[in-house]
Amino acid sequence: MWRLRALRPALRGNAVSRGRNRRTDRARFGSEASVTQFILENTEVVSGNSLTPEISLRLFTPNCKFWHERAELWPFADPFWAIYWPGGQALARYLLDEPRVAKDKKVLDLGSGCGASAIAAKLSGSANVLVNDIDPIAAIACELNCELNGLDPFPSETENLIGSEPKGWDLILLGDMFYEEALADSLHIWLQTCIRAQGTQVLIGDPGRGHLEKLRIKRHLHQLAEFELPHAVRKENFGLTRSSVWHYHPEL
């Protein structure tokens, strides 16, 4: 069942690791137009049942054919870009509620997935937004979601930016990125570099899954907001009830 494979946190790290080795998905499948058509035919436009009903997204739902197909029939890496993760929902909600946070800022949405956080930042007045996801299909999905929300497509980057030279971002957004210890440690080191070199602000959306409490990055987080998840989101995420936004700073 795709629902179990896509939403079970214990499997998510493995699936992302598989995704890192499938960088040629888009080329293997065909043209960008072919990928776009595939996404249009195998996702559903959703705007309700989330923390941000004002944002429309193309998502993977029980009404989609592949929700009920065997997972191995899906032609790409696992479609994390087609799930609106609870950490991303909290982050997007916070940005919409507090537009001053992103207004006039140069923003990086790291591990952008469906692009909801980037969309929220742009709707809140950010100067420019870069979306970064190692899955090239996510970039196309994000373009479609921008169109749904009346926005021009964002520049996108599919190279892994973690460990790269900071590019002058005022604000870095991360939603549901702390699902694997090695990834969390590499983020901890790189985010420190961005903050110390350029004074970058870092906001993290996370629903507080048990493994976050065990990571060393946790002691550098200050909670800014907490949101109660809608019933449908709770059901899809195995009973998680709340999701928070955290400010990360190595000196905390």
ROLO-504043 format. One record per residue (C-alpha): residue number from 1; x, y, z. Coordinates in nm, 2 decimals, always signed. Example, Ala and Ser with C-alpha at 12.3 -4.5 7.8 and 13.67 -1.06 7.14 Angstrom:
BEGIN
1, +1.23, -0.45, +0.78
2, +1.37, -0.11, +0.71
This chain:
BEGIN
1, +0.00, +0.00, +0.00
2, +0.14, +0.34, -0.10
3, -0.01, +0.50, +0.21
4, +0.20, +0.29, +0.44
5, +0.52, +0.33, +0.23
6, +0.48, +0.70, +0.18
7, +0.38, +0.81, +0.53
8, +0.55, +0.57, +0.77
9, +0.83, +0.77, +0.93
10, +1.05, +0.47, +0.99
11, +1.06, +0.40, +0.61
12, +1.11, +0.76, +0.50
13, +1.49, +0.77, +0.55
14, +1.54, +0.46, +0.34
15, +1.32, +0.59, +0.07
16, +1.51, +0.92, +0.05
17, +1.83, +0.72, +0.04
18, +1.69, +0.53, -0.26
19, +1.60, +0.87, -0.42
20, +1.95, +0.99, -0.40
21, +2.05, +0.71, -0.63
22, +1.78, +0.78, -0.88
23, +1.88, +1.12, -1.01
24, +1.81, +1.01, -1.37
25, +1.44, +0.95, -1.31
26, +1.33, +1.24, -1.53
27, +1.56, +1.15, -1.82
28, +1.45, +0.79, -1.80
29, +1.09, +0.87, -1.81
30, +1.10, +1.12, -2.10
31, +1.06, +1.49, -2.15
32, +0.95, +1.74, -1.89
33, +0.62, +1.76, -2.07
34, +0.57, +1.38, -2.02
35, +0.66, +1.41, -1.65
36, +0.42, +1.70, -1.61
37, +0.14, +1.51, -1.77
38, +0.21, +1.21, -1.55
39, +0.19, +1.43, -1.24
40, -0.13, +1.59, -1.36
41, -0.29, +1.25, -1.42
42, -0.17, +1.09, -1.09
43, -0.23, +1.36, -0.83
44, -0.53, +1.55, -0.70
45, -0.57, +1.92, -0.63
46, -0.62, +1.96, -0.26
47, -0.68, +2.29, -0.06
48, -0.87, +2.18, +0.25
49, -0.79, +1.94, +0.53
50, -0.45, +2.11, +0.61
51, -0.32, +2.40, +0.82
52, -0.31, +2.62, +0.51
53, -0.64, +2.59, +0.32
54, -0.55, +2.91, +0.13
55, -0.27, +2.71, -0.05
56, -0.37, +2.46, -0.32
57, -0.14, +2.17, -0.39
58, -0.13, +1.87, -0.62
59, -0.10, +1.58, -0.38
60, -0.12, +1.20, -0.36
61, -0.46, +1.10, -0.22
62, -0.67, +0.78, -0.20
63, -0.85, +0.91, -0.51
64, -0.52, +0.86, -0.71
65, -0.46, +0.54, -0.90
66, -0.12, +0.47, -0.76
67, -0.24, +0.50, -0.40
68, -0.38, +0.15, -0.44
69, -0.11, +0.00, -0.68
70, +0.19, -0.20, -0.58
71, +0.47, +0.04, -0.49
72, +0.72, -0.11, -0.74
73, +0.49, +0.01, -1.03
74, +0.56, +0.37, -0.95
75, +0.82, +0.49, -1.21
76, +1.01, +0.74, -1.00
77, +1.17, +0.76, -0.65
78, +0.91, +0.77, -0.38
79, +0.69, +1.08, -0.42
80, +0.76, +1.27, -0.10
81, +0.68, +1.58, -0.31
82, +0.32, +1.46, -0.33
83, +0.27, +1.45, +0.05
84, +0.20, +1.77, +0.25
85, +0.41, +1.67, +0.56
86, +0.29, +1.81, +0.90
87, +0.62, +1.99, +0.96
88, +0.59, +2.17, +0.63
89, +0.23, +2.26, +0.71
90, +0.33, +2.42, +1.04
91, +0.61, +2.61, +0.87
92, +0.38, +2.74, +0.59
93, +0.11, +2.84, +0.84
94, +0.36, +3.03, +1.05
95, +0.49, +3.22, +0.75
96, +0.14, +3.32, +0.64
97, +0.05, +3.43, +1.00
98, +0.37, +3.62, +1.04
99, +0.45, +3.77, +0.70
100, +0.72, +4.00, +0.84
101, +0.94, +3.69, +0.88
102, +0.98, +3.64, +0.50
103, +0.90, +3.98, +0.37
104, +1.17, +4.12, +0.14
105, +1.40, +3.82, +0.23
106, +1.61, +3.60, +0.01
107, +1.47, +3.25, +0.10
108, +1.59, +2.90, +0.05
109, +1.34, +2.62, +0.09
110, +1.57, +2.32, +0.16
111, +1.41, +1.98, +0.09
112, +1.13, +2.17, -0.07
113, +0.91, +1.88, -0.18
114, +0.57, +2.01, -0.29
115, +0.69, +2.37, -0.24
116, +0.43, +2.48, +0.01
117, +0.67, +2.66, +0.24
118, +0.82, +2.84, -0.05
119, +0.48, +2.94, -0.17
120, +0.39, +3.07, +0.17
121, +0.71, +3.27, +0.18
122, +0.64, +3.43, -0.16
123, +0.27, +3.50, -0.06
124, +0.42, +3.67, +0.25
125, +0.63, +3.91, +0.04
126, +0.97, +3.74, +0.01
127, +1.20, +3.91, -0.24
128, +1.30, +3.58, -0.41
129, +1.28, +3.21, -0.33
130, +1.50, +2.92, -0.43
131, +1.36, +2.56, -0.40
132, +1.60, +2.28, -0.35
133, +1.51, +1.91, -0.36
134, +1.74, +1.63, -0.48
135, +1.44, +1.47, -0.66
136, +1.41, +1.64, -1.00
137, +1.04, +1.54, -1.02
138, +0.98, +1.76, -0.71
139, +1.09, +2.07, -0.91
140, +0.83, +2.00, -1.17
141, +0.56, +1.94, -0.91
142, +0.65, +2.27, -0.74
143, +0.61, +2.45, -1.07
144, +0.26, +2.31, -1.10
145, +0.18, +2.41, -0.74
146, +0.30, +2.77, -0.81
147, +0.07, +2.78, -1.11
148, -0.22, +2.67, -0.89
149, -0.15, +2.96, -0.65
150, -0.11, +3.23, -0.91
151, +0.27, +3.25, -0.88
152, +0.55, +3.24, -1.13
153, +0.77, +2.92, -1.10
154, +1.06, +2.95, -0.85
155, +1.42, +2.89, -0.95
156, +1.51, +2.54, -0.85
157, +1.82, +2.34, -0.77
158, +1.84, +1.96, -0.76
159, +2.20, +1.94, -0.64
160, +2.24, +1.86, -0.27
161, +2.32, +2.20, -0.12
162, +2.40, +2.07, +0.23
163, +2.77, +2.14, +0.28
164, +2.79, +2.39, -0.01
165, +2.91, +2.75, +0.01
166, +2.64, +2.97, +0.16
167, +2.48, +3.19, -0.11
168, +2.36, +3.49, +0.10
169, +2.02, +3.36, +0.20
170, +1.84, +3.56, +0.46
171, +1.61, +3.28, +0.56
172, +1.64, +2.90, +0.52
173, +1.33, +2.69, +0.57
174, +1.33, +2.32, +0.65
175, +1.01, +2.11, +0.69
176, +1.02, +1.75, +0.82
177, +1.39, +1.71, +0.75
178, +1.51, +1.56, +1.07
179, +1.42, +1.19, +1.01
180, +1.77, +1.05, +1.00
181, +2.06, +1.11, +1.24
182, +2.33, +1.14, +0.98
183, +2.13, +1.39, +0.78
184, +2.05, +1.59, +1.10
185, +2.42, +1.60, +1.19
186, +2.53, +1.72, +0.85
187, +2.25, +1.99, +0.86
188, +2.37, +2.10, +1.20
189, +2.72, +2.16, +1.08
190, +2.61, +2.34, +0.75
191, +2.35, +2.55, +0.91
192, +2.60, +2.68, +1.17
193, +2.82, +2.78, +0.88
194, +2.54, +2.97, +0.71
195, +2.44, +3.15, +1.03
196, +2.80, +3.24, +1.14
197, +2.91, +3.35, +0.79
198, +2.60, +3.55, +0.68
199, +2.36, +3.58, +0.98
200, +2.10, +3.36, +0.81
201, +1.78, +3.29, +1.00
202, +1.68, +2.92, +1.01
203, +1.32, +2.80, +1.07
204, +1.23, +2.44, +1.11
205, +0.89, +2.28, +1.09
206, +0.86, +1.94, +1.27
207, +0.57, +1.75, +1.44
208, +0.79, +1.63, +1.72
209, +0.84, +1.27, +1.63
210, +1.03, +1.08, +1.90
211, +1.36, +1.07, +1.71
212, +1.39, +1.45, +1.71
213, +1.43, +1.45, +2.09
214, +1.73, +1.22, +2.05
215, +1.92, +1.44, +1.80
216, +2.19, +1.68, +1.93
217, +2.05, +1.96, +1.72
218, +1.74, +1.96, +1.94
219, +1.91, +2.16, +2.21
220, +1.97, +2.44, +1.96
221, +1.60, +2.48, +1.88
222, +1.37, +2.75, +2.03
223, +0.99, +2.69, +1.97
224, +0.82, +2.98, +1.80
225, +0.47, +2.83, +1.74
226, +0.27, +2.52, +1.78
227, -0.04, +2.42, +1.58
228, -0.30, +2.16, +1.63
229, -0.32, +1.93, +1.32
230, -0.66, +1.88, +1.15
231, -0.82, +1.55, +1.19
232, -0.74, +1.43, +0.84
233, -0.37, +1.51, +0.89
234, -0.36, +1.33, +1.23
235, -0.52, +1.02, +1.06
236, -0.26, +1.02, +0.78
237, +0.03, +1.06, +1.02
238, -0.04, +0.78, +1.26
239, -0.19, +0.99, +1.54
240, +0.05, +1.29, +1.55
241, -0.16, +1.57, +1.69
242, +0.05, +1.89, +1.68
243, +0.33, +2.04, +1.47
244, +0.57, +2.31, +1.57
245, +0.79, +2.58, +1.42
246, +1.14, +2.61, +1.57
247, +1.41, +2.87, +1.54
248, +1.75, +2.71, +1.51
249, +2.06, +2.89, +1.63
250, +2.39, +2.72, +1.73
251, +2.43, +2.96, +2.03
252, +2.10, +2.87, +2.19
